[in-house]
Amino acid sequence: MYKVFIDHKPIILVKKSKRNESFLSISSKEITDVFADTKKYLKKNSLDSPLQLICDKPSKEFKRLFADFKEITAAGGLVKGDEGYLLIFRNGLWDIPKGKMEKGEDEEETAVREIEEECGVRAVLEDLIVKTYHTYTHKKKKVLKTTYWYLLFYYGNKKLIPQTDEGITDVKWATTDELFAIRGNTYGSVNEVLDAFRMAYSDELFGA
């Protein structure tokens, strides 16, 4: 199964035997232009009601649908510190720090570097939470971004410094409640990170 966010709404490439009967389903064969051909369906769907594209081989269809997209890799993650979880405020929404991979880096190195650049603190990487896909257009080119999201820890009390030249106007430590309160009012892929984090660490977050 592949989940891709288009305009911050999810589409899922899935085999017929694995589909969820509660969600709208269409054949992936109906899709030639993934932006144009899913637009009318996504108007009716939401974060918690994805559009399912039914196919025999999701990995093959994923390659077909996004063959003409420029591929970009990024990494970042949730940073846990003594005062809570690290959030940034960018372009009018609370967000989780992340950024594009540079030449010679791997995903883990990118996550640590980007968090330090965007927030001013150097965190210690722990585990991969989830990998997400989302699309956008840049200079009339279609882009597919793959982002690796990690759980990291910060041990210290260094002052947070927002990277203003990247559009970040605020950085703060958020409580668990504040962290999950941004769900539904942030970017599609960030919602996916929050859901995966809640599922994987529910005992630690909310008690067994």
DRENPALUM-501350 format. One line per field, with one value per residue: residue in one letter; x negated, y negated, z negated of N, C-alpha, C in turn. Coordinates in Angstrom, 1 decimal. Atoms other than C-alpha are relative to their C-alpha. Layout:
% residues N
residu = (A,...)
nc1 = (X,...)
nc2 = (Y,...)
nc3 = (Z,...)
cac1 = (X,...)
cac2 = (Y,...)
cac3 = (Z,...)
cc1 = (X,...)
cc2 = (Y,...)
cc3 = (Z,...)
% end
This chain:
% residues 208
residu = (M,Y,K,V,F,I,D,H,K,P,I,I,L,V,K,K,S,K,R,N,E,S,F,L,S,I,S,S,K,E,I,T,D,V,F,A,D,T,K,K,Y,L,K,K,N,S,L,D,S,P,L,Q,L,I,C,D,K,P,S,K,E,F,K,R,L,F,A,D,F,K,E,I,T,A,A,G,G,L,V,K,G,D,E,G,Y,L,L,I,F,R,N,G,L,W,D,I,P,K,G,K,M,E,K,G,E,D,E,E,E,T,A,V,R,E,I,E,E,E,C,G,V,R,A,V,L,E,D,L,I,V,K,T,Y,H,T,Y,T,H,K,K,K,K,V,L,K,T,T,Y,W,Y,L,L,F,Y,Y,G,N,K,K,L,I,P,Q,T,D,E,G,I,T,D,V,K,W,A,T,T,D,E,L,F,A,I,R,G,N,T,Y,G,S,V,N,E,V,L,D,A,F,R,M,A,Y,S,D,E,L,F,G,A)
nc1 = (-0.8,0.6,-0.9,0.6,-0.8,-0.1,-0.7,-0.1,-1.0,0.6,-0.5,0.6,0.1,-0.2,-0.6,-1.4,-0.2,0.4,-0.6,-0.9,-1.3,-0.6,0.6,-0.3,1.0,-0.1,1.1,1.2,0.0,-0.7,0.9,1.2,0.6,-0.4,-0.6,-1.3,-1.0,-0.5,-0.5,-1.4,-0.3,0.6,-0.8,-0.9,0.7,0.7,1.1,-0.4,-0.8,0.8,-0.4,0.7,0.2,0.1,0.9,0.5,1.4,0.2,1.3,0.0,-0.8,0.6,1.0,-0.6,-0.7,0.9,1.2,0.5,0.2,1.4,0.1,0.8,0.0,0.2,-0.1,-0.1,-0.6,-0.5,1.1,-0.5,0.9,-0.5,-1.1,-1.0,0.4,0.5,-0.9,0.4,-1.1,0.5,-1.0,-1.3,-0.4,1.0,0.7,1.1,1.2,0.6,0.5,0.5,1.2,1.1,0.9,1.0,-0.6,-1.0,-1.2,0.2,0.8,-0.9,-1.0,0.7,0.5,-1.1,-0.5,0.9,-0.1,-1.3,-0.4,1.2,0.4,0.5,-0.7,0.6,-0.9,-0.4,-0.7,-0.9,-1.5,-0.8,0.4,-1.2,0.1,-0.9,0.2,-0.3,0.6,1.0,0.4,-0.8,0.4,-0.6,1.1,-0.3,0.9,0.0,0.5,0.2,-0.3,0.6,-0.1,1.2,0.0,0.9,0.4,0.6,-0.9,0.4,-1.1,-0.4,0.1,-0.7,0.7,-0.9,0.1,-0.7,-1.4,-0.4,-0.2,0.0,0.3,-0.3,-0.2,-1.4,-0.4,-0.6,-1.3,0.2,0.5,-1.0,-1.1,0.2,-0.5,-1.2,0.3,1.4,0.3,-0.5,1.0,0.2,-1.1,0.4,1.0,-0.6,-0.8,1.0,0.6,-1.0,-0.2,1.2,0.5,-1.2,0.2,0.8,-0.7,-1.2,-0.1,-0.4)
nc2 = (1.2,1.3,1.2,1.2,1.2,0.9,1.1,-0.4,-1.0,-1.2,-1.1,-1.2,-1.1,-1.2,-1.2,-0.1,-0.8,0.8,1.3,0.3,0.2,1.2,1.1,0.0,-0.8,0.0,-0.8,0.8,0.1,1.3,1.1,0.2,1.2,-0.2,1.2,0.3,-1.1,-0.2,1.3,0.0,-0.9,0.5,1.1,-0.6,-0.7,0.7,-0.6,-1.3,-0.7,0.1,-0.6,-1.2,-0.3,-1.4,-0.5,-1.3,0.2,1.4,0.5,0.3,1.2,1.1,0.4,0.5,1.3,1.1,-0.2,1.2,0.9,0.1,-0.6,0.7,-0.7,0.9,-0.7,0.8,-0.8,0.4,0.1,0.0,0.6,0.0,0.9,-0.4,-0.3,1.2,0.5,1.3,0.7,0.4,0.2,0.0,-1.3,-0.7,-1.0,-0.7,0.3,-0.9,0.7,-0.8,-0.6,0.6,-1.0,-0.6,-0.3,-1.0,0.5,0.3,1.2,1.1,0.3,0.7,1.3,0.9,0.4,1.0,1.2,0.6,0.3,0.4,-1.0,-1.2,-1.1,-1.4,-0.8,-1.3,-1.0,0.4,-0.1,-0.3,0.6,0.6,0.5,1.0,0.6,1.4,0.6,1.1,0.5,-0.7,-1.4,-0.9,-0.5,-1.0,0.0,-1.1,0.5,-0.9,0.7,-0.7,0.4,0.4,0.5,1.1,0.1,1.3,1.1,1.1,0.9,-0.3,1.1,-0.3,0.3,0.9,0.1,-1.2,0.3,-0.5,1.2,-0.3,-1.3,-0.2,-1.3,-0.2,-1.1,-1.0,0.5,1.0,-0.7,-0.7,1.0,0.6,-0.9,0.5,1.4,0.1,-0.6,-1.4,-0.9,0.1,-0.7,-1.4,-0.2,0.0,-1.3,-1.1,0.2,-0.4,-1.4,-0.7,0.3,0.3,-0.3,1.0,1.3,0.1,-1.0,-1.3)
nc3 = (0.0,0.0,0.3,-0.5,0.3,-1.1,0.6,1.4,0.1,-0.4,-0.9,0.3,-1.0,0.8,-0.6,0.3,1.2,1.2,0.0,1.1,-0.6,0.5,-0.8,-1.5,-0.8,-1.5,-0.6,-0.3,-1.5,-0.4,0.2,-0.9,0.6,1.4,0.5,-0.6,0.0,1.4,0.6,0.3,1.1,1.2,0.5,0.9,1.0,1.1,0.6,0.6,-1.0,-1.2,-1.3,-0.3,-1.3,0.1,-1.0,0.2,0.5,0.4,-0.2,-1.4,-0.2,0.6,-0.9,-1.2,0.2,0.3,-0.8,-0.6,1.1,0.5,1.3,1.0,1.3,1.2,1.3,1.2,0.9,1.3,1.0,1.4,1.0,1.4,0.0,-0.9,-1.4,-0.8,-1.1,-0.7,-0.7,-1.3,-0.9,0.6,0.6,0.8,-0.9,0.6,-0.8,-1.0,-1.1,-1.1,0.2,-0.8,-0.6,0.9,1.3,0.0,0.5,1.4,0.1,-0.5,1.1,1.0,-0.5,-0.2,1.3,0.6,-0.7,0.1,1.4,0.8,1.0,-0.7,0.6,-0.1,-0.8,0.7,-0.9,-1.1,0.3,-1.2,-1.3,-0.6,-1.3,-0.4,-1.3,-0.2,-1.3,0.2,-1.3,-0.9,0.0,1.0,0.9,1.0,1.1,0.9,1.3,1.1,1.3,1.1,1.4,0.5,1.4,0.2,1.4,0.2,0.2,-0.9,-0.5,-1.4,-0.9,-1.3,-1.2,-0.6,-1.4,-0.5,0.3,1.4,0.8,1.5,0.4,1.4,0.6,0.1,0.8,-0.8,-0.4,-1.0,-1.2,-0.7,-0.3,-1.4,-1.0,-0.7,-0.3,-0.4,-1.3,-0.1,0.5,1.5,0.7,-0.1,1.0,1.3,0.1,0.1,1.4,1.0,-0.1,0.5,1.4,0.8,1.4,0.6,0.0,0.7,1.0,-0.5)
cac1 = (0.0,-1.1,0.4,-0.3,0.9,2.2,3.3,2.8,5.5,4.6,4.9,4.1,2.9,4.2,5.1,8.8,8.6,7.1,9.4,11.5,15.2,15.9,13.8,14.5,12.7,12.0,9.8,6.3,6.8,9.0,6.0,3.6,2.9,2.8,3.5,6.3,8.0,8.3,9.3,13.0,12.9,10.6,13.1,15.4,12.8,10.9,7.9,9.7,11.5,8.9,9.5,8.6,7.1,7.6,4.9,3.3,-0.3,-0.5,-4.2,-3.9,-1.1,-2.9,-5.8,-3.5,-1.4,-4.5,-6.9,-7.0,-7.4,-10.7,-11.7,-13.0,-14.0,-13.7,-13.9,-13.1,-11.1,-9.5,-12.0,-11.2,-12.8,-12.3,-9.7,-7.7,-7.8,-9.4,-7.0,-7.7,-5.3,-5.7,-3.4,-0.5,-0.5,-2.2,-4.6,-7.3,-10.9,-12.3,-14.1,-15.6,-18.5,-21.9,-24.4,-26.5,-24.0,-21.8,-18.3,-19.4,-22.0,-19.5,-17.0,-19.5,-21.0,-17.6,-16.3,-19.3,-19.1,-15.4,-15.3,-18.8,-19.1,-21.0,-18.9,-19.9,-18.2,-16.3,-13.8,-12.1,-8.4,-7.1,-7.9,-5.5,-4.9,-3.4,-3.1,-3.2,-4.2,-7.3,-8.0,-5.3,-7.0,-5.4,-7.3,-7.0,-8.6,-9.5,-10.1,-11.6,-10.3,-12.2,-11.8,-14.6,-15.6,-17.1,-19.1,-19.7,-18.2,-19.6,-17.4,-15.3,-16.0,-13.6,-15.2,-13.4,-14.9,-13.0,-9.7,-9.7,-8.4,-8.2,-9.5,-8.2,-8.0,-4.5,-2.8,-1.4,2.1,0.8,-1.1,1.9,4.2,2.5,3.8,6.3,4.9,1.5,-0.1,1.3,-2.0,-2.4,1.0,-0.3,-3.3,-1.2,1.1,-1.9,-3.5,-0.3,0.1,-3.5,-4.0,-0.5,-1.6,-4.3,-2.1,1.1,0.4,1.0)
cac2 = (0.0,-3.5,-6.7,-10.0,-13.4,-15.6,-19.1,-17.7,-15.1,-11.4,-8.9,-5.3,-2.7,0.6,4.1,4.8,7.4,4.8,1.9,0.3,0.5,-2.7,-4.8,-5.8,-3.5,-3.9,-1.8,-3.2,-2.6,-5.7,-7.8,-9.2,-12.6,-12.1,-15.8,-16.4,-13.0,-12.9,-16.5,-15.9,-13.0,-14.7,-17.6,-15.1,-13.5,-14.4,-13.6,-10.7,-9.6,-8.9,-8.1,-4.5,-3.7,0.0,1.9,5.3,4.1,0.9,0.6,0.7,-1.8,-4.1,-4.2,-4.8,-7.6,-9.6,-8.7,-12.3,-13.9,-15.3,-13.3,-15.0,-13.4,-15.2,-14.3,-15.6,-14.6,-14.9,-16.1,-15.3,-17.4,-18.1,-20.8,-18.8,-18.4,-20.8,-22.7,-25.4,-28.0,-28.4,-29.9,-30.3,-26.7,-24.8,-22.3,-19.8,-20.6,-19.0,-19.8,-18.6,-16.2,-17.6,-15.8,-13.3,-13.0,-10.1,-10.5,-10.5,-13.1,-15.3,-15.1,-16.1,-19.0,-20.4,-20.4,-22.3,-24.8,-25.4,-25.5,-26.0,-22.8,-19.6,-16.5,-12.8,-10.5,-7.5,-5.7,-6.1,-6.9,-6.9,-7.7,-10.0,-11.0,-14.3,-16.3,-19.9,-22.1,-24.3,-26.5,-24.6,-21.3,-18.4,-17.3,-14.1,-14.5,-11.5,-12.5,-10.4,-11.3,-10.3,-10.4,-12.4,-13.5,-16.8,-17.0,-20.6,-24.0,-26.0,-28.9,-28.0,-30.1,-30.1,-30.0,-33.1,-33.0,-29.7,-31.4,-30.1,-32.8,-30.9,-27.8,-26.3,-23.3,-21.9,-19.6,-16.3,-17.8,-20.8,-18.5,-16.5,-19.6,-20.7,-17.6,-18.5,-22.1,-21.4,-19.8,-16.4,-14.6,-16.0,-14.6,-11.2,-11.6,-12.4,-9.3,-7.0,-8.4,-8.0,-4.4,-3.4,-5.1,-5.2,-3.5,-6.0,-9.0,-8.1,-5.2,-1.5)
cac3 = (0.0,0.8,-0.7,1.1,0.1,2.9,1.8,-1.7,-1.1,-0.9,1.9,1.3,3.8,2.6,3.7,3.9,1.2,-1.2,-0.5,-3.3,-2.4,-4.3,-1.8,1.8,4.3,8.0,10.3,10.7,14.5,14.5,13.6,16.2,14.7,10.9,10.2,12.7,12.5,8.6,8.1,8.3,5.9,3.4,3.1,1.3,-0.8,-3.9,-6.0,-7.6,-4.4,-1.7,1.9,2.7,6.0,6.5,8.4,8.8,8.1,6.0,6.4,10.2,10.2,7.9,10.4,13.3,11.8,10.6,13.4,14.7,11.2,10.0,6.9,3.8,0.5,-2.9,-6.6,-10.0,-12.9,-16.4,-19.0,-22.6,-25.3,-29.0,-28.1,-25.6,-21.8,-19.3,-17.0,-14.4,-13.0,-9.3,-6.7,-9.1,-10.4,-13.2,-11.7,-12.6,-11.5,-8.4,-5.2,-2.0,-1.9,-0.7,1.4,-0.5,-3.4,-4.4,-5.8,-9.5,-9.0,-7.1,-10.0,-12.6,-10.5,-9.5,-13.0,-14.2,-11.4,-11.8,-15.6,-16.9,-18.9,-18.0,-18.8,-19.2,-16.7,-18.1,-15.7,-12.3,-12.9,-9.3,-5.7,-3.9,-0.3,0.8,4.0,5.1,8.1,8.2,11.2,13.1,12.4,10.6,7.5,5.4,2.0,-0.1,-3.8,-6.5,-10.0,-13.1,-16.8,-18.4,-21.9,-23.0,-26.3,-27.2,-27.7,-24.8,-23.6,-20.5,-17.5,-14.5,-11.0,-9.8,-6.3,-5.8,-6.8,-10.4,-12.7,-16.0,-17.7,-20.9,-23.2,-23.1,-25.6,-24.4,-24.2,-22.2,-19.8,-18.9,-18.8,-15.5,-13.8,-11.1,-11.0,-9.6,-6.5,-5.3,-5.9,-9.4,-10.3,-9.1,-11.4,-14.4,-13.7,-13.3,-16.5,-18.5,-17.3,-18.0,-21.3,-22.8,-26.0,-26.7,-25.7,-27.4,-29.7,-29.2)
cc1 = (-0.9,1.0,-0.8,0.9,0.0,0.9,0.3,1.2,-0.6,0.7,-0.8,0.0,0.0,0.6,1.5,0.3,-0.4,0.7,1.0,1.4,0.7,-0.5,0.3,-1.2,0.3,-1.2,-1.1,-0.1,0.6,-0.9,-1.1,-0.8,0.4,0.6,1.4,1.1,0.5,0.6,1.4,0.4,-0.5,0.8,1.0,-0.6,-0.8,-1.2,0.3,0.9,-0.7,0.6,-0.9,-0.1,-0.3,-0.9,-0.6,-1.4,-0.2,-1.3,-0.2,0.8,-0.6,-1.1,0.6,0.6,-1.0,-1.3,-0.5,-0.2,-1.5,0.0,-1.0,0.1,-0.3,0.1,0.1,0.7,0.5,-1.2,0.7,-1.1,0.7,1.3,1.1,-0.5,-0.2,1.0,-0.5,1.3,-0.5,1.2,1.4,0.5,-1.1,-0.5,-1.0,-1.3,-0.5,-0.5,-0.6,-1.4,-1.1,-0.9,-1.0,0.6,0.9,1.2,-0.2,-0.8,0.8,0.9,-0.7,-0.5,1.2,0.6,-0.8,0.0,1.3,0.4,-1.1,-0.4,-0.4,0.5,-0.7,1.1,0.3,0.6,0.6,1.4,0.7,-0.7,1.2,-0.3,1.0,-0.4,0.3,-0.6,-1.0,-0.5,0.6,-0.4,0.6,-1.1,0.7,-1.1,0.1,-0.7,-0.1,0.1,-0.5,0.5,-1.4,0.1,-1.0,-0.3,-0.7,1.1,-0.4,1.3,0.4,-0.1,0.6,-0.8,0.9,-0.1,0.7,1.5,0.5,0.0,0.0,-0.4,0.4,0.0,1.4,0.3,0.6,1.4,-0.2,-0.5,1.1,1.2,-0.2,0.5,1.3,-0.1,-1.5,-0.1,0.4,-1.0,-0.3,1.1,-0.3,-1.1,0.6,0.8,-0.9,-0.7,0.9,0.1,-1.2,-0.4,1.2,-0.2,-0.8,0.7,1.2,0.2,0.6,1.5)
cc2 = (-1.3,-1.1,-1.3,-1.1,-1.0,-1.1,0.3,1.0,1.4,0.8,1.2,1.0,1.3,1.1,0.1,0.8,-0.7,-1.3,-0.1,-0.3,-1.3,-1.2,0.1,0.7,-0.2,0.9,-1.0,-0.2,-1.2,-1.2,-0.1,-1.2,0.0,-1.3,-0.3,1.0,0.3,-1.2,0.0,0.9,-0.6,-1.2,0.6,0.7,-0.8,0.8,1.4,0.9,0.0,0.6,1.2,0.2,1.5,0.5,1.4,-0.1,-1.5,-0.6,-0.4,-1.2,-1.3,-0.6,-0.6,-1.4,-1.2,0.1,-1.4,-1.1,-0.1,0.5,-0.7,0.8,-1.0,0.9,-1.0,0.8,-0.7,0.0,-0.1,-0.5,-0.1,-0.8,0.5,0.4,-1.3,-0.2,-1.3,-0.6,-0.5,-0.2,0.1,1.3,0.5,1.2,0.7,-0.2,1.1,-0.8,0.9,0.6,-0.7,1.1,0.5,0.4,1.3,-0.6,-0.5,-1.2,-1.2,-0.4,-0.8,-1.4,-0.9,-0.5,-1.1,-1.3,-0.7,-0.5,-0.4,1.0,1.3,1.2,1.3,0.9,1.3,1.0,-0.7,0.2,0.4,-0.7,-0.5,-0.4,-1.2,-0.7,-1.5,-0.4,-1.1,-0.4,0.8,1.5,0.8,0.6,1.1,0.0,1.2,-0.6,1.1,-0.7,0.9,-0.5,-0.4,-0.5,-1.2,-0.1,-1.3,-1.0,-1.2,-0.7,0.4,-1.2,0.4,-0.4,-0.9,-0.1,1.2,-0.2,0.5,-1.2,0.3,1.5,0.2,1.4,0.1,1.2,1.1,-0.4,-1.0,0.6,0.5,-1.0,-0.6,0.9,-0.5,-1.5,-0.2,0.7,1.5,1.0,-0.1,0.7,1.5,0.3,0.1,1.3,1.1,0.0,0.5,1.6,0.8,-0.2,-0.4,0.3,-1.1,-1.4,-0.1,1.0,1.3,0.2)
cc3 = (0.0,-0.3,0.5,-0.2,1.2,-0.5,-1.4,-0.3,0.5,1.0,-0.4,1.1,-0.7,0.8,-0.4,-1.2,-1.3,-0.2,-1.2,0.7,-0.4,0.9,1.5,0.7,1.5,0.5,0.4,1.5,0.5,0.0,1.0,-0.5,-1.5,-0.6,0.5,-0.3,-1.5,-0.6,-0.4,-1.2,-1.3,-0.6,-1.1,-1.1,-1.0,-0.5,-0.4,1.0,1.3,1.2,0.3,1.5,0.1,1.2,-0.4,-0.7,-0.4,0.3,1.5,0.3,-0.5,1.0,1.3,-0.2,-0.3,0.8,0.5,-1.1,-0.3,-1.5,-0.9,-1.3,-1.1,-1.3,-1.1,-1.0,-1.3,-1.0,-1.4,-0.9,-1.3,0.0,0.9,1.4,0.8,1.2,0.6,0.6,1.3,0.9,-0.6,-0.7,-0.9,0.7,-0.9,0.9,0.9,1.2,1.0,-0.3,0.9,0.5,-1.0,-1.3,0.2,-0.7,-1.5,-0.2,0.4,-1.2,-1.1,0.4,0.1,-1.3,-0.7,0.7,-0.2,-1.4,-0.9,-1.1,0.8,-0.8,0.3,0.6,-0.7,1.1,1.2,-0.4,1.2,1.2,0.7,1.4,0.2,1.3,0.0,1.3,-0.4,1.4,1.1,0.2,-1.1,-0.9,-0.9,-1.1,-0.9,-1.3,-1.0,-1.3,-1.1,-1.3,-0.5,-1.4,-0.1,-1.5,-0.2,-0.2,0.9,0.6,1.5,0.9,1.4,1.2,0.8,1.6,0.7,-0.3,-1.3,-0.9,-1.5,-0.1,-1.4,-0.4,-0.3,-0.9,1.0,0.6,1.1,1.3,0.8,0.4,1.4,1.1,0.7,0.4,0.3,1.4,0.0,-0.6,-1.5,-0.8,0.0,-1.1,-1.4,-0.2,-0.2,-1.4,-1.1,0.0,-0.6,-1.4,-0.9,-1.5,-0.7,0.0,-1.0,-1.1,0.6,-0.3)
% end
